Amino acid sequence: MMLKRWYVLVAAVILMCSACASNQAAKTDINAWLDKPAHVQVQAIQAGELSSEALVAGYLARIERLDTKANSVLSLNSDALAQAKMLDKRIAAGEDVGVLA
């Protein structure tokens, strides 16, 4: 169920957004990932090149920056970062978390 919510959040954010991050170095790195297709992001997470937490944080920053006027994102999961961090820990422990992570 948690994985399904994560997938829905990521899918919604991918459709709704287009650029931002907190500092210049991270901005360049995360923006490159935010603009890639979801299947490429999943492969990077599985390979350890990208964390779920960083990806979710990037999308949340993008929403915060770009959706202030349009308000097109009606609801965000307030636990999204915590869930992504937990997912990263499960991946690091070698747990099979399914095809989306």
C-alpha positions in Angstrom: 0.0 0.0 0.0 2.8 2.4 0.9 4.6 1.6 -2.4 1.4 2.3 -4.3 1.0 5.7 -2.6 4.6 6.5 -3.5 4.1 5.5 -7.1 0.9 7.7 -7.3 2.8 10.6 -5.7 5.7 10.3 -8.1 3.4 9.9 -11.1 1.4 12.9 -10.2 4.4 15.0 -9.6 6.0 14.0 -12.9 2.9 15.1 -14.7 2.6 18.4 -12.9 6.1 19.9 -12.6 9.2 21.2 -14.4 12.3 22.5 -12.4 13.9 23.2 -8.9 16.1 22.2 -6.0 17.6 23.7 -2.9 21.3 24.5 -3.8 23.1 24.9 -7.1 25.0 21.6 -7.1 22.0 19.6 -6.0 19.8 21.6 -8.4 21.8 20.5 -11.4 21.9 16.9 -10.3 18.3 16.4 -9.3 16.9 18.4 -12.2 18.6 16.0 -14.5 16.8 13.1 -12.8 13.4 14.9 -12.5 13.2 15.3 -16.3 13.9 11.6 -17.0 11.2 9.0 -17.6 10.0 7.1 -14.5 11.4 3.8 -15.7 14.9 5.4 -15.9 14.4 6.8 -12.4 13.4 3.4 -11.1 16.5 1.8 -12.7 18.7 4.5 -11.1 17.2 3.9 -7.7 17.7 0.1 -8.0 21.3 0.7 -9.1 22.0 3.0 -6.2 22.7 6.0 -8.4 19.7 7.9 -7.0 17.7 7.7 -3.8 14.0 7.8 -3.5 14.3 10.5 -0.8 16.3 12.8 -3.2 13.8 12.2 -6.0 10.8 12.9 -3.8 12.5 16.0 -2.3 13.3 17.3 -5.8 9.7 16.9 -6.9 8.3 18.5 -3.7 10.7 21.5 -4.2 9.6 21.8 -7.8 5.9 21.8 -6.7 6.6 24.4 -4.1 8.4 26.6 -6.6 6.1 26.3 -9.6 2.6 25.6 -8.2 2.2 28.7 -6.0 -0.1 30.4 -8.5 -1.9 27.6 -10.3 -2.5 25.4 -7.3 -2.8 22.4 -9.6 -1.6 20.0 -6.9 -4.5 19.7 -4.5 -3.0 17.4 -2.0 0.5 16.2 -1.0 1.3 13.2 1.2 2.8 14.8 4.3 4.8 11.6 4.9 6.2 11.4 1.4 9.8 12.1 2.5 9.7 9.7 5.4 8.2 7.0 3.2 10.9 7.5 0.6 13.6 7.4 3.3 12.1 4.1 4.6 12.0 2.7 1.1 15.7 3.6 0.6 16.6 1.8 3.8 14.7 -1.3 2.7 16.5 -1.2 -0.7 19.8 -0.9 1.1 19.0 -3.9 3.2 18.5 -5.9 0.1 14.7 -6.2 0.6 12.6 -6.7 -2.5 10.3 -3.7 -2.6 8.8 -4.4 -6.0 9.2 -3.1 -9.5 8.7 0.6 -8.7 11.7 1.1 -6.6 
